[in-house]
Amino acid sequence: MSKQWIDETLYDEWKQSFRVDKELAHKKSEFQDIRIIENDFYGRVLLLDGATQITEKDEFVYQEMLAHVPLFVHGHAKRVLIIGAGDGGVLRRVLQHPDIEKVTMVEIDGDVVSLSKEFLPKISDGCWDHPKAEVIIGDGIQYVADAKDESFDVIIVDSTDPIGVGEVLFTDAFYRDCARILTSQGLIVNQCGVPFMQADELRETSLRRAKFFSYVSAYVAAVPTYVGGFMTLGIAGKGENLTRQSVDVITERAQKANILGKTRYWSPEVHTASFCLPPYIQEQLP
């Protein structure tokens, strides 16, 4: 009996394939094609419009770096806004920080959330009902446009690439509003693609954010599922650039948060080292 395979369609020149040992869900929502499969090695895999979003096997790399790095860079965040992240993995990690008072998550596609609750519960690990969490099914662009000035300390954007439903999250208007609703030392983080394959994504996003933030940088994470080498996570902020803090400072903050030793990829050493970029990535920053 032949095995079924699914091809990722993100790149025209390159593809990877997952063996579909079981198809759990396949739905065309109002916004995108959603597919969840099971693979014997990677576990459950979420694909949106044919592009791999997350797998149970290596989700910890991406989620830990997207959540813990900006919160420990800031050091005193109380209010966090998450745009996207419908699988719940980022929300789960942000809620691990005891000093956080409220996390607002805005996901445009309710079907991603409902299917993730049903088929990817290991990724969210019960975060949906946390008393500090507010989950809104709605337009993140509109939410940011309507939010009050200086209402958040950290914004985390976990979106698809700047195509389809994710395209509007990479515009001047969006970053202008993000800067407005962040506090004086506030910062924003979002995925900026794999620069070996998508150099223009990091370059263009960084140039846009430089118009509205006092510093723009990036850090890297090695996520096996995201082919092409390092995934870059772009970071930009208001006020003083705090991305070059020492291992000792980050260690102290992790101990206070009771997170030290409880992660699988993030560590104080990995945190600080992730901002040391290879030249081929550094050259894409303004």
Buried (B, 14 or more C-beta within 10 A) or exposed (E): EEEEEBEBEBBEEEEBEBBBEEEBBEEEBEBBBBBBBBBEEBBBBBBBBBBBBBBBBBBBBBBBBBBBBBBBBBBEBBBBBBBBBBBBBBBBBBBBBEEBEEBBBBBBBBBBBBBBBEBBEEBBBEBBEBEBBEBEBEBBBEBBBEBEEBBBBBBBBBBBBBEBBBEBBBBEEBBBBBBBBBBEBBBBBBBBBBBBBBBEBBBBBBBBBBEBBEBBBBBBBBBEBBBBBBBBBBBBBBBEBBBEBEBEBBBBBBEBBEBBEEBEBBBBEBBBEBBEBEEEBEEBBE
